[in-house]
Amino acid sequence: RPYIYGIHFPIVTDNHALCWLASLKDPSGRLGRWSLKLQDYSFTVLYKSGKKHLDADGLSRCPLPLVAPHQDTKNLLTTAPLTPVDISAAQASDPYLKPIIDYLLGVTPHVSQSTVRSARLFALHNGTLFRRNYEPEGRPWLLVIPRELQKDVIRANHDDPTAGHLGFSKTYFRIRTSYFWTGMYRAINKYVRSCHQCQTRKSPTTKPSGTLHSIVPPHHPFQRVGIDFLGPFPVSTNNNRWIIVAIDYMTRYAETKSVPEATAREVANFFLTSILLRHGAPQSITSDRGTPFIAKLLNEVLRLVSTIHHVTSAYHPQANGLTERLNHTLANMMSMYIADNHTNWDEILPYVTYAYNTARQTTTGFSPYYLLYAHDPLTTLDTVLPYIHTPLDPFASEIICRAEDARRLARLQTLQSQQLQQLRHADTHIPVSYNIGDLVLLKTPIRQTGKCEKLLPKFTGPYRIIRRLSDINYELLPISPPRDHRSRPQDIVHVSHIKPYSPQP
């Protein structure tokens, strides 16, 4: 203020709005307060484009810490450089190599025959022991690595950025063509298999784990129900953003409702009005581990009507596959009729739900509507075009028998379809079993703002198996205290999302 008060000075800026503010005749509100505060000064605002305003633009940026370029590359080094003197001294102190070196130097002429036979394969060069290479690849003479330096050599040829954390075969070939020690194959294999970085960032190259456990279809409609949320969608004209979806495991009949929020209150209200009061209390329902489904309110409602609540294992929506497939089908059907602004999707929902319920299912061979009501509905064309009406059997017992026969046949066809799916699944998956106390890694979806998902670790852990619920479900507990939200204890996980963990020795 002491430097500019009482004199006229220019203000050069790339903000064109400041020029307009200076020329405003009757400012009000916040602009008026700004103009009033600036009246103490005499200045002229001059506009300068951002491309020409680089001097002031650089000073307005947030300062970054200065890091020397060599610091990043220095941290990448995995081993300290070894000198020939270090190698020779380590060889001379190795209990296995010392007799061979002494024999070649002539220090101990009287040695065992096994040492003599072994020494024929070795030679000393400038005080360093080498072994002749009889393989077609690699150097003619291989440097002999003593026991105390073997892990350093493996680390340099596997962990180093120039080695790339490659697999066993490439690491073994890289080392075998230049170095030698007894038990090299087993040592490299053990080191690579126990590498923490490789285990947490690389996906298994084998077939997926786990066998297919199909849910036995129930005998009666709405005996078992799957429930889930579909969305969020753009806010509709009725202020809705989500769809609650429920499907009957026996008839495949769907119930849907658009709601503004994905809360436990909305789920409980949907369960009462759309399932309980229409079809009766189901014996069990299946949902994922979302907050609205595991909330105390919903579980209290289910307890009052004696409905068992099954939740899927973590990161495994296939356990509620019927509902997930229904979500996909409904989304595709609504996309055919949605408006350009995507605000009428909740008005389309009842129509596509009806279309789904009246369509024939490939698995059961019947439409969900027929299996539930024992007859097909009249379509809109039936009310316009002529057709020959087939009267229903007047006897209720015949109608009931026809419905039971259709449901029994649908259940049989569902079982046959499940058996076929199990055979196909067995060709592409392998059965895997773990014991209590085994260490495993857990595959979790990891997304971080500003980071590439492909470069992030694919597995977290290690975890310890503390309980085995079935052949495919296990309960895990992290062996170290959680450091972020992804390391919290998991109640139940599917076997396809875990793999064995080998700790480093």
Kinemage of the C-alpha trace (Angstrom):
@kinemage 1
@onewidth
@group {chain A} dominant
@subgroup {mainchain}
@vectorlist {calphas} color= white
{ca arg a 1} P 0.000 0.000 0.000
{ca pro a 2} L 2.749 2.573 0.758
{ca tyr a 3} L 4.193 2.010 -2.715
{ca ile a 4} L 1.002 2.473 -4.739
{ca tyr a 5} L -1.174 4.744 -2.609
{ca gly a 6} L -1.562 8.232 -4.082
{ca ile a 7} L -0.081 7.430 -7.501
{ca his a 8} L -1.606 6.137 -10.722
{ca phe a 9} L -0.421 2.664 -11.733
{ca pro a 10} L -1.412 0.025 -14.337
{ca ile a 11} L -2.686 -3.497 -13.530
{ca val a 12} L -1.830 -6.051 -16.216
{ca thr a 13} L -3.906 -9.235 -15.996
{ca asp a 14} L -5.167 -12.128 -18.118
{ca asn a 15} L -8.565 -11.921 -16.392
{ca his a 16} L -10.807 -10.062 -18.821
{ca ala a 17} L -13.579 -9.767 -16.216
{ca leu a 18} L -11.539 -7.201 -14.234
{ca cys a 19} L -11.681 -4.828 -17.185
{ca trp a 20} L -15.455 -5.107 -17.151
{ca leu a 21} L -15.559 -4.514 -13.389
{ca ala a 22} L -13.678 -1.221 -13.757
{ca ser a 23} L -16.157 0.018 -16.358
{ca leu a 24} L -19.271 -0.986 -14.384
{ca lys a 25} L -21.396 2.154 -13.788
{ca asp a 26} L -23.731 1.028 -11.010
{ca pro a 27} L -22.290 -1.997 -9.197
{ca ser a 28} L -24.290 -3.721 -6.462
{ca gly a 29} L -23.880 -6.551 -3.980
{ca arg a 30} L -20.455 -8.108 -3.857
{ca leu a 31} L -19.267 -6.246 -6.959
{ca gly a 32} L -20.311 -2.995 -5.322
{ca arg a 33} L -18.297 -3.778 -2.203
{ca trp a 34} L -15.269 -4.619 -4.315
{ca ser a 35} L -15.537 -1.376 -6.279
{ca leu a 36} L -15.953 0.638 -3.088
{ca lys a 37} L -12.820 -0.876 -1.568
{ca leu a 38} L -10.766 -0.214 -4.715
{ca gln a 39} L -11.779 3.468 -4.958
{ca asp a 40} L -8.882 4.407 -2.660
{ca tyr a 41} L -6.474 3.608 -5.485
{ca ser a 42} L -5.894 5.127 -8.911
{ca phe a 43} L -5.198 2.440 -11.492
{ca thr a 44} L -5.922 1.308 -15.041
{ca val a 45} L -6.683 -2.346 -15.820
{ca leu a 46} L -4.907 -3.625 -18.935
{ca tyr a 47} L -5.734 -7.013 -20.453
{ca lys a 48} L -2.954 -9.388 -21.547
{ca ser a 49} L -3.616 -12.854 -22.933
{ca gly a 50} L -2.527 -15.856 -20.899
{ca lys a 51} L 0.035 -16.955 -23.497
{ca lys a 52} L 1.866 -13.644 -23.111
{ca his a 53} L 1.381 -13.462 -19.341
{ca leu a 54} L 3.777 -16.274 -18.397
{ca asp a 55} L 5.912 -14.245 -15.991
{ca ala a 56} L 3.111 -13.587 -13.512
{ca asp a 57} L 1.405 -16.904 -14.258
{ca gly a 58} L 4.428 -18.851 -13.032
{ca leu a 59} L 4.498 -16.976 -9.728
{ca ser a 60} L 0.827 -17.857 -9.113
{ca arg a 61} L 1.449 -21.598 -9.255
{ca cys a 62} L 1.784 -23.731 -6.141
{ca pro a 63} L 5.502 -24.335 -5.475
{ca leu a 64} L 6.776 -27.901 -5.814
{ca pro a 65} L 9.511 -29.440 -3.665
{ca leu a 66} L 12.829 -29.628 -5.429
{ca val a 67} L 14.059 -33.207 -5.692
{ca ala a 68} L 17.419 -33.995 -7.121
{ca pro a 69} L 17.110 -36.293 -10.147
{ca his a 70} L 19.654 -38.743 -8.753
{ca gln a 71} L 17.538 -39.389 -5.632
{ca asp a 72} L 14.818 -41.239 -7.557
{ca thr a 73} L 17.234 -43.515 -9.369
{ca lys a 74} L 19.316 -44.075 -6.243
{ca asn a 75} L 16.381 -45.647 -4.440
{ca leu a 76} L 15.934 -48.092 -7.298
{ca leu a 77} L 19.270 -49.783 -6.647
{ca thr a 78} L 18.670 -53.091 -4.905
{ca thr a 79} L 22.216 -54.169 -4.060
{ca ala a 80} L 25.490 -52.504 -3.290
{ca pro a 81} L 28.150 -52.916 -6.018
{ca leu a 82} L 30.469 -55.873 -5.460
{ca thr a 83} L 34.182 -55.781 -6.254
{ca pro a 84} L 36.426 -58.690 -7.313
{ca val a 85} L 38.113 -58.464 -3.918
{ca asp a 86} L 34.761 -58.992 -2.188
{ca ile a 87} L 33.996 -62.005 -4.385
{ca ser a 88} L 37.412 -63.580 -3.833
{ca ala a 89} L 37.257 -63.058 -0.072
{ca ala a 90} L 33.759 -64.510 0.136
{ca gln a 91} L 34.805 -67.527 -1.952
{ca ala a 92} L 37.798 -68.179 0.289
{ca ser a 93} L 35.600 -68.147 3.401
{ca asp a 94} L 32.933 -70.429 1.938
{ca pro a 95} L 33.196 -73.917 3.533
{ca tyr a 96} L 32.301 -75.654 0.263
{ca leu a 97} L 34.560 -73.609 -2.043
{ca lys a 98} L 37.605 -73.275 0.250
{ca pro a 99} L 38.868 -76.897 -0.244
{ca ile a 100} L 38.607 -76.496 -4.013
{ca ile a 101} L 40.468 -73.174 -3.976
{ca asp a 102} L 43.176 -74.579 -1.700
{ca tyr a 103} L 43.607 -77.596 -3.985
{ca leu a 104} L 43.922 -75.412 -7.073
{ca leu a 105} L 46.489 -73.224 -5.276
{ca gly a 106} L 48.433 -76.316 -4.170
{ca val a 107} L 48.075 -75.454 -0.496
{ca thr a 108} L 46.585 -78.831 0.466
{ca pro a 109} L 47.716 -81.520 -1.997
{ca his a 110} L 46.167 -84.341 0.039
{ca val a 111} L 42.411 -83.983 -0.343
{ca ser a 112} L 39.502 -86.346 -0.881
{ca gln a 113} L 38.759 -87.872 -4.258
{ca ser a 114} L 35.415 -86.039 -4.454
{ca thr a 115} L 37.204 -82.697 -4.087
{ca val a 116} L 39.670 -83.721 -6.809
{ca arg a 117} L 36.852 -84.649 -9.175
{ca ser a 118} L 35.034 -81.386 -8.444
{ca ala a 119} L 38.159 -79.293 -8.851
{ca arg a 120} L 38.570 -80.471 -12.448
{ca leu a 121} L 35.534 -78.332 -13.361
{ca phe a 122} L 36.945 -75.148 -11.790
{ca ala a 123} L 39.749 -72.727 -12.462
{ca leu a 124} L 41.271 -69.683 -10.760
{ca his a 125} L 41.629 -66.400 -12.603
{ca asn a 126} L 43.269 -63.501 -10.762
{ca gly a 127} L 42.419 -65.180 -7.479
{ca thr a 128} L 38.711 -65.623 -8.341
{ca leu a 129} L 37.102 -69.020 -8.788
{ca phe a 130} L 35.263 -69.837 -12.053
{ca arg a 131} L 33.529 -72.971 -13.326
{ca arg a 132} L 33.540 -74.227 -16.885
{ca asn a 133} L 30.192 -73.849 -18.680
{ca tyr a 134} L 29.165 -76.977 -20.585
{ca glu a 135} L 25.896 -75.482 -21.806
{ca pro a 136} L 25.603 -73.941 -25.297
{ca glu a 137} L 24.252 -70.638 -23.879
{ca gly a 138} L 26.155 -68.207 -21.745
{ca arg a 139} L 29.756 -67.411 -21.001
{ca pro a 140} L 32.414 -70.146 -21.330
{ca trp a 141} L 33.458 -69.625 -17.699
{ca leu a 142} L 30.868 -68.951 -14.986
{ca leu a 143} L 31.658 -66.944 -11.874
{ca val a 144} L 31.184 -69.116 -8.781
{ca ile a 145} L 28.976 -67.364 -6.222
{ca pro a 146} L 29.581 -68.188 -2.543
{ca arg a 147} L 26.652 -68.869 -0.240
{ca glu a 148} L 26.642 -65.459 1.474
{ca leu a 149} L 26.284 -63.611 -1.855
{ca gln a 150} L 23.764 -65.864 -3.588
{ca lys a 151} L 20.702 -63.907 -2.425
{ca asp a 152} L 22.349 -60.639 -3.508
{ca val a 153} L 22.916 -62.019 -6.994
{ca ile a 154} L 19.320 -63.226 -7.245
{ca arg a 155} L 18.024 -59.893 -5.972
{ca ala a 156} L 20.099 -57.969 -8.511
{ca asn a 157} L 18.832 -60.175 -11.354
{ca his a 158} L 15.193 -60.099 -10.256
{ca asp a 159} L 14.347 -56.995 -8.173
{ca asp a 160} L 16.549 -54.501 -9.994
{ca pro a 161} L 14.772 -52.257 -12.570
{ca thr a 162} L 17.081 -53.658 -15.250
{ca ala a 163} L 15.758 -57.143 -14.369
{ca gly a 164} L 12.078 -56.167 -14.251
{ca his a 165} L 10.735 -58.607 -11.626
{ca leu a 166} L 10.336 -61.250 -14.335
{ca gly a 167} L 9.260 -64.824 -13.684
{ca phe a 168} L 11.327 -67.792 -12.653
{ca ser a 169} L 12.355 -69.104 -16.076
{ca lys a 170} L 13.662 -65.750 -17.323
{ca thr a 171} L 15.397 -64.995 -14.027
{ca tyr a 172} L 16.978 -68.444 -13.914
{ca phe a 173} L 18.267 -68.187 -17.489
{ca arg a 174} L 19.694 -64.708 -16.814
{ca ile a 175} L 21.656 -65.979 -13.794
{ca arg a 176} L 22.619 -69.398 -15.184
{ca thr a 177} L 24.381 -67.931 -18.215
{ca ser a 178} L 26.803 -65.915 -16.046
{ca tyr a 179} L 27.013 -67.491 -12.584
{ca phe a 180} L 27.129 -70.850 -10.854
{ca trp a 181} L 26.471 -72.334 -7.462
{ca thr a 182} L 25.120 -75.644 -6.236
{ca gly a 183} L 21.328 -75.617 -5.779
{ca met a 184} L 20.845 -72.589 -8.015
{ca tyr a 185} L 17.571 -73.830 -9.542
{ca arg a 186} L 15.868 -74.397 -6.206
{ca ala a 187} L 17.169 -71.152 -4.664
{ca ile a 188} L 15.974 -68.966 -7.558
{ca asn a 189} L 12.606 -70.694 -7.689
{ca lys a 190} L 12.071 -70.174 -3.958
{ca tyr a 191} L 13.104 -66.520 -4.111
{ca val a 192} L 10.879 -65.649 -7.086
{ca arg a 193} L 7.873 -67.456 -5.630
{ca ser a 194} L 8.249 -65.570 -2.331
{ca cys a 195} L 8.751 -62.120 -3.898
{ca his a 196} L 6.148 -59.844 -2.277
{ca gln a 197} L 5.987 -57.414 -5.212
{ca cys a 198} L 5.382 -60.199 -7.733
{ca gln a 199} L 2.721 -61.841 -5.586
{ca thr a 200} L 0.732 -58.639 -5.012
{ca arg a 201} L 0.959 -57.227 -8.537
{ca lys a 202} L 0.839 -60.242 -10.862
{ca ser a 203} L -2.289 -62.230 -11.658
{ca pro a 204} L -2.093 -66.045 -11.636
{ca thr a 205} L -1.542 -67.622 -15.048
{ca thr a 206} L -3.399 -70.794 -14.087
{ca lys a 207} L -7.110 -71.474 -14.412
{ca pro a 208} L -9.406 -69.638 -11.967
{ca ser a 209} L -9.914 -71.344 -8.628
{ca gly a 210} L -13.089 -72.831 -7.234
{ca thr a 211} L -15.854 -75.163 -8.291
{ca leu a 212} L -19.374 -74.086 -9.254
{ca his a 213} L -21.913 -74.449 -6.446
{ca ser a 214} L -25.352 -73.901 -7.964
{ca ile a 215} L -28.280 -72.817 -5.813
{ca val a 216} L -30.908 -75.545 -5.722
{ca pro a 217} L -34.142 -74.086 -7.168
{ca pro a 218} L -36.965 -73.898 -4.611
{ca his a 219} L -40.247 -75.778 -4.944
{ca his a 220} L -42.678 -72.869 -4.492
{ca pro a 221} L -42.911 -69.327 -5.895
{ca phe a 222} L -41.212 -66.615 -3.839
{ca gln a 223} L -39.710 -69.137 -1.469
{ca arg a 224} L -36.289 -67.632 -2.164
{ca val a 225} L -35.806 -64.069 -3.438
{ca gly a 226} L -32.749 -62.174 -4.671
{ca ile a 227} L -32.620 -58.409 -4.164
{ca asp a 228} L -30.273 -55.685 -5.343
{ca phe a 229} L -29.959 -52.024 -6.346
{ca leu a 230} L -29.589 -50.882 -9.965
{ca gly a 231} L -28.117 -47.424 -10.508
{ca pro a 232} L -27.476 -44.643 -9.830
{ca phe a 233} L -29.287 -43.070 -12.784
{ca pro a 234} L -29.698 -39.383 -13.633
{ca val a 235} L -32.302 -37.725 -11.419
{ca ser a 236} L -35.668 -38.295 -13.072
{ca thr a 237} L -38.597 -35.917 -13.274
{ca asn a 238} L -39.995 -37.728 -10.217
{ca asn a 239} L -36.733 -37.195 -8.301
{ca asn a 240} L -35.696 -40.867 -8.455
{ca arg a 241} L -32.129 -42.127 -8.874
{ca trp a 242} L -32.170 -45.852 -8.026
{ca ile a 243} L -34.103 -49.010 -8.845
{ca ile a 244} L -34.746 -51.748 -6.287
{ca val a 245} L -34.817 -55.083 -8.089
{ca ala a 246} L -36.074 -58.397 -6.714
{ca ile a 247} L -36.423 -61.747 -8.487
{ca asp a 248} L -38.016 -65.049 -7.480
{ca tyr a 249} L -35.584 -67.969 -7.762
{ca met a 250} L -38.347 -70.402 -8.745
{ca thr a 251} L -40.451 -68.568 -11.348
{ca arg a 252} L -37.900 -65.828 -12.277
{ca tyr a 253} L -40.686 -63.277 -11.653
{ca ala a 254} L -39.309 -59.758 -11.119
{ca glu a 255} L -40.497 -56.934 -8.876
{ca thr a 256} L -39.016 -53.457 -9.357
{ca lys a 257} L -39.454 -50.002 -7.870
{ca ser a 258} L -37.766 -46.651 -8.521
{ca val a 259} L -36.627 -44.802 -5.382
{ca pro a 260} L -34.800 -41.514 -4.725
{ca glu a 261} L -32.179 -42.960 -2.344
{ca ala a 262} L -30.445 -46.302 -1.782
{ca thr a 263} L -31.224 -46.626 1.924
{ca ala a 264} L -32.280 -49.388 4.284
{ca arg a 265} L -35.640 -47.661 4.805
{ca glu a 266} L -36.417 -47.851 1.073
{ca val a 267} L -35.415 -51.530 0.985
{ca ala a 268} L -37.570 -52.363 4.001
{ca asn a 269} L -40.554 -50.520 2.514
{ca phe a 270} L -40.066 -52.312 -0.818
{ca phe a 271} L -39.863 -55.683 0.926
{ca leu a 272} L -43.134 -55.038 2.772
{ca thr a 273} L -45.184 -53.585 -0.075
{ca ser a 274} L -43.826 -55.375 -3.163
{ca ile a 275} L -42.931 -58.805 -1.781
{ca leu a 276} L -44.539 -59.559 1.571
{ca leu a 277} L -47.988 -58.080 0.869
{ca arg a 278} L -48.121 -59.449 -2.701
{ca his a 279} L -46.496 -62.847 -2.527
{ca gly a 280} L -46.139 -63.637 1.164
{ca ala a 281} L -43.069 -63.855 3.337
{ca pro a 282} L -40.165 -65.600 1.554
{ca gln a 283} L -38.199 -68.255 3.339
{ca ser a 284} L -34.927 -66.487 2.508
{ca ile a 285} L -33.558 -63.535 0.554
{ca thr a 286} L -30.099 -63.075 -0.982
{ca ser a 287} L -28.297 -59.751 -1.312
{ca asp a 288} L -24.802 -58.327 -1.508
{ca arg a 289} L -22.956 -56.669 1.375
{ca gly a 290} L -24.118 -53.160 0.584
{ca thr a 291} L -24.877 -50.883 3.513
{ca pro a 292} L -28.672 -50.758 2.870
{ca phe a 293} L -28.903 -54.564 3.014
{ca ile a 294} L -26.843 -55.203 6.140
{ca ala a 295} L -28.421 -52.354 8.106
{ca lys a 296} L -30.135 -53.129 11.391
{ca leu a 297} L -33.539 -51.852 10.170
{ca leu a 298} L -33.882 -54.335 7.316
{ca asn a 299} L -32.600 -57.283 9.328
{ca glu a 300} L -35.068 -56.489 12.105
{ca val a 301} L -37.940 -56.547 9.579
{ca leu a 302} L -36.702 -59.885 8.220
{ca arg a 303} L -36.422 -61.288 11.731
{ca leu a 304} L -40.043 -60.372 12.498
{ca val a 305} L -41.303 -62.382 9.493
{ca ser a 306} L -38.782 -65.244 10.036
{ca thr a 307} L -36.986 -64.650 6.718
{ca ile a 308} L -33.362 -65.810 6.548
{ca his a 309} L -30.959 -63.279 5.059
{ca his a 310} L -28.105 -64.650 2.930
{ca val a 311} L -25.316 -62.231 1.940
{ca thr a 312} L -22.854 -62.871 -0.862
{ca ser a 313} L -19.130 -63.199 -0.276
{ca ala a 314} L -16.955 -60.114 -0.712
{ca tyr a 315} L -16.274 -59.043 -4.312
{ca his a 316} L -18.236 -62.013 -5.652
{ca pro a 317} L -21.606 -60.892 -7.120
{ca gln a 318} L -21.955 -64.245 -8.915
{ca ala a 319} L -23.461 -65.608 -5.700
{ca asn a 320} L -26.517 -63.462 -6.527
{ca gly a 321} L -26.245 -64.083 -10.240
{ca leu a 322} L -29.972 -64.070 -11.064
{ca thr a 323} L -30.360 -60.522 -9.771
{ca glu a 324} L -27.181 -59.312 -11.470
{ca arg a 325} L -28.379 -60.751 -14.772
{ca leu a 326} L -31.787 -59.138 -14.320
{ca asn a 327} L -30.097 -55.769 -13.747
{ca his a 328} L -28.257 -56.134 -17.044
{ca thr a 329} L -31.424 -57.101 -18.907
{ca leu a 330} L -33.513 -54.260 -17.472
{ca ala a 331} L -30.831 -51.688 -18.270
{ca asn a 332} L -30.686 -52.861 -21.889
{ca met a 333} L -34.468 -52.805 -22.213
{ca met a 334} L -34.820 -49.307 -20.754
{ca ser a 335} L -32.077 -47.961 -23.018
{ca met a 336} L -34.340 -48.689 -26.019
{ca tyr a 337} L -37.034 -46.258 -24.853
{ca ile a 338} L -35.156 -43.689 -22.796
{ca ala a 339} L -35.427 -39.999 -23.660
{ca asp a 340} L -32.440 -37.961 -24.811
{ca asn a 341} L -32.159 -36.220 -21.452
{ca his a 342} L -32.422 -39.547 -19.536
{ca thr a 343} L -35.058 -38.230 -17.149
{ca asn a 344} L -37.967 -40.554 -17.935
{ca trp a 345} L -36.337 -43.865 -17.067
{ca asp a 346} L -38.558 -44.407 -13.999
{ca glu a 347} L -41.667 -44.035 -16.198
{ca ile a 348} L -40.344 -46.739 -18.550
{ca leu a 349} L -39.515 -49.137 -15.695
{ca pro a 350} L -43.009 -50.689 -15.125
{ca tyr a 351} L -43.382 -51.413 -18.849
{ca val a 352} L -40.040 -53.180 -19.286
{ca thr a 353} L -40.629 -55.114 -16.055
{ca tyr a 354} L -43.931 -56.380 -17.476
{ca ala a 355} L -42.182 -57.271 -20.741
{ca tyr a 356} L -39.588 -59.269 -18.828
{ca asn a 357} L -42.164 -61.130 -16.730
{ca thr a 358} L -44.257 -62.125 -19.759
{ca ala a 359} L -41.321 -63.317 -21.894
{ca arg a 360} L -40.439 -67.010 -22.099
{ca gln a 361} L -37.288 -67.956 -20.158
{ca thr a 362} L -34.790 -70.235 -21.857
{ca thr a 363} L -33.868 -71.992 -18.601
{ca thr a 364} L -37.373 -72.828 -17.366
{ca gly a 365} L -39.164 -73.019 -20.715
{ca phe a 366} L -42.024 -70.825 -19.398
{ca ser a 367} L -42.617 -67.157 -18.761
{ca pro a 368} L -42.365 -65.982 -15.130
{ca tyr a 369} L -45.946 -64.711 -15.372
{ca tyr a 370} L -47.252 -68.163 -16.377
{ca leu a 371} L -45.363 -69.979 -13.625
{ca leu a 372} L -46.764 -67.569 -11.040
{ca tyr a 373} L -50.381 -67.224 -12.210
{ca ala a 374} L -50.826 -70.443 -14.249
{ca his a 375} L -51.991 -68.563 -17.365
{ca asp a 376} L -50.650 -66.126 -19.914
{ca pro a 377} L -51.828 -62.504 -19.813
{ca leu a 378} L -53.770 -60.810 -22.563
{ca thr a 379} L -51.568 -58.486 -24.616
{ca thr a 380} L -52.554 -55.086 -25.962
{ca leu a 381} L -53.042 -56.613 -29.412
{ca asp a 382} L -55.449 -59.190 -27.986
{ca thr a 383} L -57.842 -56.377 -27.093
{ca val a 384} L -57.788 -55.067 -30.693
{ca leu a 385} L -57.278 -58.040 -33.004
{ca pro a 386} L -59.669 -60.997 -33.035
{ca tyr a 387} L -58.615 -64.278 -31.456
{ca ile a 388} L -60.288 -67.529 -30.359
{ca his a 389} L -60.682 -67.494 -26.617
{ca thr a 390} L -59.783 -70.724 -24.851
{ca pro a 391} L -61.815 -70.989 -21.645
{ca leu a 392} L -59.991 -72.080 -18.538
{ca asp a 393} L -60.930 -75.277 -16.848
{ca pro a 394} L -63.747 -74.453 -14.428
{ca phe a 395} L -62.388 -76.781 -11.817
{ca ala a 396} L -59.838 -75.160 -9.538
{ca ser a 397} L -58.129 -78.494 -8.931
{ca glu a 398} L -57.278 -78.811 -12.611
{ca ile a 399} L -55.818 -75.315 -12.690
{ca ile a 400} L -53.725 -76.066 -9.632
{ca cys a 401} L -52.467 -79.326 -11.149
{ca arg a 402} L -51.567 -77.560 -14.380
{ca ala a 403} L -49.642 -74.909 -12.473
{ca glu a 404} L -47.837 -77.487 -10.334
{ca asp a 405} L -46.895 -79.505 -13.419
{ca ala a 406} L -45.479 -76.413 -15.094
{ca arg a 407} L -43.466 -75.479 -12.001
{ca arg a 408} L -42.212 -79.025 -11.563
{ca leu a 409} L -41.101 -79.109 -15.200
{ca ala a 410} L -39.493 -75.674 -14.878
{ca arg a 411} L -37.571 -76.825 -11.804
{ca leu a 412} L -36.384 -79.956 -13.609
{ca gln a 413} L -35.190 -77.923 -16.592
{ca thr a 414} L -33.423 -75.516 -14.252
{ca leu a 415} L -31.580 -78.415 -12.604
{ca gln a 416} L -30.548 -79.775 -15.995
{ca ser a 417} L -29.286 -76.347 -17.026
{ca gln a 418} L -27.284 -76.087 -13.797
{ca gln a 419} L -25.685 -79.479 -14.401
{ca leu a 420} L -24.626 -78.367 -17.873
{ca gln a 421} L -23.188 -75.142 -16.438
{ca gln a 422} L -21.230 -77.113 -13.848
{ca leu a 423} L -19.666 -79.274 -16.566
{ca arg a 424} L -18.642 -76.192 -18.540
{ca his a 425} L -17.343 -74.508 -15.404
{ca ala a 426} L -15.236 -77.545 -14.483
{ca asp a 427} L -13.397 -77.319 -17.822
{ca thr a 428} L -12.184 -73.792 -17.129
{ca his a 429} L -11.653 -73.856 -13.337
{ca ile a 430} L -9.615 -75.929 -10.897
{ca pro a 431} L -10.661 -77.001 -7.383
{ca val a 432} L -8.478 -75.411 -4.693
{ca ser a 433} L -8.544 -76.047 -0.965
{ca tyr a 434} L -6.952 -74.128 1.918
{ca asn a 435} L -6.427 -75.004 5.549
{ca ile a 436} L -6.935 -72.866 8.629
{ca gly a 437} L -3.782 -70.857 9.260
{ca asp a 438} L -2.687 -70.656 5.611
{ca leu a 439} L -1.447 -67.294 4.357
{ca val a 440} L -3.193 -65.897 1.284
{ca leu a 441} L -3.486 -62.691 -0.732
{ca leu a 442} L -6.871 -61.126 -1.489
{ca lys a 443} L -7.752 -59.727 -4.905
{ca thr a 444} L -9.538 -56.407 -4.424
{ca pro a 445} L -10.607 -53.722 -6.918
{ca ile a 446} L -8.226 -50.806 -6.371
{ca arg a 447} L -8.867 -47.355 -7.809
{ca gln a 448} L -7.003 -44.225 -6.783
{ca thr a 449} L -7.487 -40.731 -8.152
{ca gly a 450} L -4.630 -39.657 -10.372
{ca lys a 451} L -3.121 -43.148 -10.631
{ca cys a 452} L -3.303 -45.748 -13.381
{ca glu a 453} L -5.287 -48.791 -12.312
{ca lys a 454} L -3.080 -51.121 -14.359
{ca leu a 455} L 0.005 -50.031 -12.400
{ca leu a 456} L -1.522 -50.535 -8.939
{ca pro a 457} L -1.198 -53.782 -6.934
{ca lys a 458} L -3.884 -56.313 -7.775
{ca phe a 459} L -3.736 -58.111 -4.421
{ca thr a 460} L -3.610 -56.947 -0.813
{ca gly a 461} L -2.436 -58.773 2.254
{ca pro a 462} L -1.193 -61.122 3.385
{ca tyr a 463} L -4.206 -62.530 5.256
{ca arg a 464} L -4.534 -65.586 7.448
{ca ile a 465} L -7.427 -68.021 7.010
{ca ile a 466} L -9.230 -68.283 10.354
{ca arg a 467} L -12.340 -70.218 9.311
{ca arg a 468} L -13.458 -72.439 6.459
{ca leu a 469} L -17.164 -72.101 5.755
{ca ser a 470} L -17.310 -74.380 2.687
{ca asp a 471} L -15.184 -75.579 -0.192
{ca ile a 472} L -15.379 -72.128 -1.807
{ca asn a 473} L -15.846 -69.634 1.061
{ca tyr a 474} L -13.284 -68.652 3.698
{ca glu a 475} L -12.996 -66.063 6.458
{ca leu a 476} L -9.788 -64.035 6.482
{ca leu a 477} L -7.953 -61.858 8.964
{ca pro a 478} L -5.025 -59.544 8.087
{ca ile a 479} L -1.796 -60.567 9.797
{ca ser a 480} L -0.745 -56.905 10.168
{ca pro a 481} L -2.819 -53.946 11.473
{ca pro a 482} L -4.963 -52.295 8.753
{ca arg a 483} L -3.413 -49.214 7.183
{ca asp a 484} L -6.283 -48.196 4.844
{ca his a 485} L -9.901 -49.001 4.116
{ca arg a 486} L -8.962 -51.852 1.784
{ca ser a 487} L -7.139 -53.762 4.544
{ca arg a 488} L -10.102 -54.158 6.856
{ca pro a 489} L -10.964 -57.707 7.949
{ca gln a 490} L -13.160 -59.551 5.463
{ca asp a 491} L -16.000 -61.666 6.781
{ca ile a 492} L -16.324 -64.061 3.867
{ca val a 493} L -14.434 -64.229 0.567
{ca his a 494} L -14.748 -66.562 -2.394
{ca val a 495} L -11.877 -68.870 -3.203
{ca ser a 496} L -11.516 -67.326 -6.686
{ca his a 497} L -10.399 -64.039 -5.086
{ca ile a 498} L -7.526 -65.445 -3.028
{ca lys a 499} L -4.222 -67.094 -3.873
{ca pro a 500} L -1.482 -68.644 -1.734
{ca tyr a 501} L 1.153 -66.335 -0.257
{ca ser a 502} L 4.758 -67.415 0.212
{ca pro a 503} L 6.597 -65.296 2.815
{ca gln a 504} L 10.206 -64.459 2.163
{ca pro a 505} L 12.649 -66.531 4.235
